[in-house]
Each structure stands twice: as C-alpha cells, then as structure tokens.
Amino acid sequence: MISDDARPGIRVATGREARHRTKQEFAYHTLKDAIMKCELRPNERLVIDDLARQLHVSAIPVREAIQILQSEGLVVSVPHTGVSVAPVSRESIQDVFALLEGLETVAARLVAERGKPVELDALAKVVDDMDGTVVRQQYAEWAEMNTQFHRMIGELPGLPMLADMTVRTLARWDRIRRYFFRGVLVHRVVQAQLEHHEIIDAMRAKDLPRLGLAIRQHNGQAYASYMAFLNSGAAPPPP
C-alpha cells in the first residue's frame, strides 16, 4: 500500500512492504528505490527535513540513509548547496556498459557451453515475446523484459557472485535507461531485438567467437546511442 500524502513521485511503503525494517532501513530503501526509478531525478537537490516529513520519520534516519547512498555513489555532496541525486554522467554510462559487457561475455559463454536446451528455449521465449512489444510499441514493457533477458543470462550459469554482480549492474543500467527513455531507448528497440536474436542464435550454435562478437556489438551499439544523444546537447525528455 502506498501513502497518499507522500511527495509526488516517491513511493512510500507502508504496512506489509515496510514490515521488519528499522526507520533507517525504511528511509534508505525508499530513497534508493526512488533514485533508481528516476522518481528522484539526477541532480535533484535532497532536503533532509523535507524528506523526513514526507517519509514520516525524523531527520536522523534520513541523514543516515543519505550517507549510505552517498557511499554507493547515488548521492553526491554539492559545495554551498548540500546533497543531490548523483548525475547520470558520461563516465557512469561508460562504467555500466563496460561492466555489462564483461559480465555478460563470461555468462553467455557458460550458457552456450553447458546450458540445457530448455534454458535456451526460455531465453528465446523472452526475446520472442519482446518482438511482440515492439510491434505494439509497448516500450516500457520491452524495457522490463530486456532487463529480465539479461538477468537470466547472468543467472543461468549458477554462479552466485556473477549473478549478483549482474543484477547490481543492471539496476544501474535501469536508472540510465529510465532517464533517457524517450531520448534513446525507444529509438533503439528494433536494432536491439536483432542483436538479441543474434545472441540466441550464437548460443544455440555454441559458436563462441560469434557469441563474443554479438555481445560486444550489442553493448557497444547501446553505449554509442547514449553517447550520441549526449553529444547532441538535447535534454532528456520526461520519462
């Protein structure tokens, strides 16, 4: 259940969603979720007293939560201003795609080498379903399924650290794609789908050089799209 009197844009968990959390944990998870979903936009100033009032807690747990978020790089301290949501910078985008490419190259290779046919069929089914969302122009749904597809690749090898790092990196990518949703993502889905099918085909064929190239091209094309938008000087449209 979501509080009706919360700040517009921030979802505040109550009841069952907030159970078994300290006030600091509640503030941390609520603010982090809002940042990752771009409900709190990059560069938005965070006023502790305002946030405390909106979350119905004192300033202390909010301040502690912000300190944790700052250590995670999601909040930055701005001289003479206070704290703000971390910007989506060129470096942060490059960082995400470098990690994704490395993690997915390893994971996809393992899936191709030892993945079961039923697992490859499940991956292919997600991509086929994504084709339908493109036809229907359901781009938000496509984006969620895209995250599911890449998460599955990271999880199928059964290596906990690889899966965990993939999930964490995809969460950072989700923030980027939400921020640039209408400026970048909706223009790339058709090409991205062709690249997804190429990844699946290379996996089924166990063609590791082809698969590695497909992974590099997929991440490289996505990264280039974000850089091209940034170089254009256009402001990201509202999500």
N, C-alpha and C positions, 0 to 999 in steps of 0.2 A: 504494500500500500504506500502511496506517495503523499507526503504532506501537502495540503492545498495552499499553505501560506509561505512556502519556500520561495527563494529567489527565482525569478523566471529563468528557466534553462537548467537549473541544478535539481537533479532528482534526489530527494531526501528519503532514505529508507526509514520506515517505522515498523513497529510490530515484529513480525516474523523475520523480515530481512535484517533488522538491526539487533536481533537477539544474540546474547553471548558476546557482545562487543563492549569494550570499555569506551568511554567518551572519546578518548584519543584515537582509538581504532576506528570508531564510527566516523569521526571527522576526517581521518586520513583516507579511508576507503571512499567516502562520499566525494571528497575533493579530487582524489586521484581519478575516480570514475568520470567526474565532470570534465577534468582536463583531457583525459584520453579520448572522450567522445566529443571534444571541442564545444561542450556546453560552456565551459570557461575557455575563452578563445586565447590563442597565443598572444602574448604581450599585454593581456588584460591585467590591470592592477588588482591586487588582492588586499582588501582592507580587513584586518583581523576582527575588529569589533563588529563590522557588518556581517562577516561570515559567521561569527559566533551567534549573532542574533538570528540569522536565517537558519542555522542548524540547531538552535535552541540549546546551546551549550555555552559554557564560559569561554573566555578568550584563551585560557591556558591550554586546553586540548587542541584548539585550532592552531595556536602557535607551535605546539609540539608536532602536530601533523605537517605543518608547512616546513618545519626543519627537516623532517624525513623526506618530504617531496623535494626539498632543495638538494639533499644528499643524492637523490636519484636523478637529478638533472631536469626535473619537471617544473621547478620553480626557481627563479633567479632573483638575486638582490640587485636593485637598481639604485645607484647613488642618488641621494636627495629625493627619492621617490618612495622607496620601500621595496616590497616584493611584488613580482609579477609572474604570470604564467610564462614559462620558457618559450621563446620564439621558435618557429619552425625555420631553421636556418639551412643554408646550402650544406654545411658540414653535417648537420643532423640527418639530412636526407641521404647524403653520401654514406654516412655511418650505417644507417639502416640497410641500405641496399648491398653494401659490402658484406655485412653480416649475413643477410638473407642468402646471398649468392654462395657464400662459403658453406653455411649450414645445409642449404638445400642440395648443393653439389654432392656432399657426403651422403645425406639421407637418400636422395634419389638413386644414387649408385647402389646403395644397400638394398633398396626396394627392388631395383631391377635384377640384382644378383640373386636375392633369396626370397622375394615377395611371392606370395601364393596367388594363383590366378584369381581367386575370389577377392583378394585385396586390390589387385589391379582393376578388376571389374568395378569395385566400389569407387575407386578414384575416377575411372572413366565415366561412371554414372553421374558423379558430381559435375564433371565437365559437360556432359550431355545436357544435364538439367540447366546449367548455366547458359547454354546455347538458347534455350527457351526464354530465359530472362532477357537476353539481348534482343530477341525478336519482339518481345513485348515491351522493350525499353524500360524494364524494371531494374534500373541501375543500382539502386540501394540494395536490392535483394542479391544482385550479381556480386556486389562487393562483399557481402556477408558470406556467400558461397565460395568466393575466391579465397577468403581467409580460411574457410573450412578445408578447401582443397590443399592449400599449402601447409596447414597444420597437420593434415593427415599424412602428408609426405614425411614430415618431421617425426611423427609418432609411430609410423609403421615399422621402422627398424627395431623398436622395442628398447631403445637406449634412453634411459630417463633423463640424463643431462642434455642430450641432443634435443629431446622433445621439449624440455623445459626452456632451453635457450631459444628454440624456435618459437614457442608460444610468447615469450617475452619480447622477442624482436618483432613478431607480427603485431603485438599490441602497440608498439611504437609506430609501426607502419600504418596501422589503423588510424592513428591520430593524424598522420600526414595525409592519408587519402581522404579523410573526412574534411580536413581543412581545405584541400584543393579539389574537392569532389567535382564541382561543376566546371572548374577550370581545366582539369587534367583527366580525371578518371573516365568521365562519360564519353570522352573523345577517343579513349584507348581500348575500350572493351572488345571491339571486333578484332583488332590485331592481337590483343592478349589472348583471345579464345583460340586463334590459330596457333599461337605459341603453346598453349595448354595442350592442344591435341598433338602437337609435335612431341612434347614431353612424354605424353602417354604412349605414343607410337614407339618412341625410342626405348621406353621401359619394357614394353611388351617384346620388342625385338632383342632386348638385352644388348643393345648397341651402345656401349658406354661412351665412346668418343662422341657419337651423335647426341647422346643424352647430355653430356657435359657442355657441348656447344649450345644445345637448346636452353639449358639453364642459364648460361652466361648471356645469351641473346635476350632471353625473357627479362632478366633483371636489368640488363643494360638498356633495353628499349624503354622500360618503365622509368629508370633513372633519367634517361635523356629527355623524356617527356616532361618531367618535373623541372629539369634544368631549363628547358626551352621556355616553359611558362614563366619561370623566374626571370629569365633573360628578357622576356617581352616587357617587363615592367608593369604588367597588369596586376591589379589587386584581386585576391581570391574572392569570388562571389560568395555570398552567404550560402551555407550548406542547405 
